[in-house]
Amino acid sequence: MIFAAGLGTRLKPLTNTMPKALVPVGGKPLLQHIIEKLKLSGFDEIIINIHHFGQQIIDFVESNNHFGIRIEFSDEREELLDTGGGIKKAARFFDDGKPFLVHNVDILSNIDLNELYNSHLKRNSLATLVCSKRQTSRYLLFDRDNHLRGWINNKTGETKSPFPDFNPKQYRKLAFAGIQILRPSIFRYMEDLPDKFSIIDFYLSICDKKTVTCYFPDNLKMIDVGKTESLQEAELLLNQIL
């Protein structure tokens, strides 16, 4: 699944006339970079959630003959459902019993998606989250076994955890990198949730009952193309990883 429904407010004025997914980097829209990376890694069935200028995304995919693979759309044009709600709405697509990958459209990286997928298969995790040590204000907190234990906002001091004796100082702080692998059994834990919710808050609500782990690759190079000033930096990164 590719998350492409975001408003792209930090990329204004570019996103005043196009969705973030179609903002070009290195001569190609972000969405094309992600689709091609997924294809090269052997993923041949993709669902893309859409909201902001959603028809432009549909037209782009169709004009490229769906890139020669099965590509469908999860339509959130009536209401953005946040990350968790977006995954839940697309549940029908993941009906083969196999773990599936969810990739933010604005994340460019050198990560080996096959290695990530195989790493997930070896674990008994409900979800595997790609993480990095990048500087941010909000961190996920993991124990020595790479199991999710909580969350902290460094600026406000706010913490979240289902563990009653939670002490954030005991855990390693890592930033979520916008790429994750989920087992389809995850949907049974979402049944009673509203249509709109955050996937990170969901993980934080169940990590005392189910295993949610981090994947922290060596020599990870990545960029979140979320702001106009990051576009030039993203082009430089593409030159390094392509």
N, C-alpha and C positions, 0 to 999 in steps of 0.2 A: 504494500500500500504506500502511495505517495501522498503526504499531506500537502495539498496545494490550495487549501480553502482560505488561507489567511488574508487579512486586509492589506498587509504590507505597508502599514502606516509609516514605518521608519524609512521606507524607500520613496516617499513622496519627494518631488512631484511625479516621478516615473509612474507610480501606481495610481495616478489620477486618471490614466487612460488605459491601463493594462493591469492584469493580475501580476503579483510578484513572481509567479511561476514562469512568466514569459519575459521577465527582465533579462536582457542579454548579458552574458559574460563570455569574453573571448570569442565573440561572433555567434554564440548559440544561446538560446533561452536556458535558464536554469533547469526547467523541466526536461529538456532534451538531454542535458548532461546526466541527470539522474536516470532517465529511462535507458540511455545507452550504457551507463555503468551497470545497471541491473541486468540488462540483456547480456553483456559480456560475462557477467557472473552466473549466467544460467537461469535467471528468473524470466519466465516467459508468460506469466499471467500477472497483470497489474491492475489495481483499482486506484483511481485518483479521486480524492474528494474535492469538490468545487464549491465556491461561494462568490467571491469578488470577481466580477467579469468572467463568470464561469463559462459562458458560451464561447469566449475567446479560446479557452483551454480546449474545449471540445472541438472547435474548428481547427485548432492547430494540430491536434492528434489525428483527426480525420484527414487533414491535408497531407499528412505524412504516412497515410495508409496504416495507422496504428503501429508504426515502426515494425511491422511484420510479426507482431505478437498479439495476444489477447489483452486488450486494454478496455476496461469499463470505467464508469463514473459513479460516484456516490454523491448525489445532489443535495447540497446543504444551502441552496440559494435562498430558501425561505428563512432559515435560521442557522447561524454558526453553532456547532454542537460541541466545541472545544475538543481537545485531543482524545479524551476518553469516549465522549459521545460519538465522535467521528469514527472511531474504531468499532464501537458497538453497532452503529448504523450499517457498517459495511460487513457485518458478520456473515451474511448470506454468501459472500464471496469465498470465505475460508471454510469450505465444506468437505475438504479432502482429508481432514484429520492431521495434516502436517503443520509444523510450526511455520509461521509467516513473519516476514520482515515489514517493518514500518519505517519509512525514511522521510524526514522533512525535506521539502523541495529546495530549501535555501542552504542546505549543508553540502559543501564540497569537501572531499577528503580523499586521502590515499588508502583508506581502510580496505582490507581484503574481505569482501562480503562472504566469500565461501568459507574462509577461516572462521569468521564470526559465526556463521550458521552451524558449522561443524562443532565449534566450541559449545554452542548452545545444546546441540544434540547429545553431547557427552555429559551434560549436567541434568539434574532433576529440577530444573528451574521452571517456574511458571512464565517468567520473563527474564530476558538478558538485556541490560541497558549498556550501550556504548558510552563510556565516560572518559573525561580528560582532566588534566590539571589546569585548564585555562582559568584565568582570573575572572571571577564573577561575584555577584553579591549573594547568590543563592546556591547552596551546595546540597547534594545528597550525601548521606553519611553511611559508610560501610564498615563492617567488622573485618577481622583478619581473614575470614573465609570468603570475603567479597559479597556478603549478604547485606541487603539493604536493611538499615535499622532506623533511619530518620532523615530529617531535613533541617537545614538552618538558613536563616537570612542573616548574613554577617552584619548588614547595616543596622537592622532593627533588633537583632538578638532573638527574634521569634524562632521557635522550633516546633517541629511536628514529629510525632512518633507514637505508635500504638503501645510501646513498652512503658510500663508505669515507672520503672527506675531509670529511665533514659538519661544519660549524661553525654552530651555531644562531644565533650573533650576526649572521650574514649575511642572515637571513631575517625576514620580517614575521610577527609572531605574531597569529593570529586564533583565535577560539573557534568551534567547530562549533555550528551553530544547530538541528540536529535535522531538517533538511529537505534532501533530495538528489534528484538526477536521475541515473539509471543507464541505460546502454545494455544491452540484453539479452545482448550478446556477453560481458558480464562473467561469465556463468555458466560459460563454458568454463575460466576461470581458477580456478573454485571446485571443479572436479570432484574433485580429489585432497585436498580439505580435509575435516576431520572435520565431523560434523553441527552442532557447536557452536563458534562462533568470533565474534570481534569484527569488525565491518565496518571500523572505523578501523584496526585492526591489519592487516587485509587490504590496505587502501589503502596503508599504509606499507610493506608487503612488495612491492608491485608498482609503486610510483610512479617507480622508476628505469627501468621498461620501458614503462609505459603512462601516458598523460596523465590526471592527476586534478587538477581545477582548483577554485578557489573562486569563489563568486558573492557579491559584497559590495555589496548594494543601498544606494542613498542613502536617508537618512532612515528606516532600518529601526527599527521599533518592535516589540519582541517580549518575551515573558516565558515562562520555563520554569515551569509550574505544578507544581513538584515538592514544595513544602513547604506546610504549612497556612498559614504566615504570608504566602505569596505569593497566596493566594486573593483577598484584598481588593484587592491591587495589580492582579491580573488583571482584576477587575471594572472598575477605573478605566481600564485599557488598552482593554477592550472598548468602553467609552463613547467613546473617542477614535478607534477604527478602524472602528466599525460605521457 
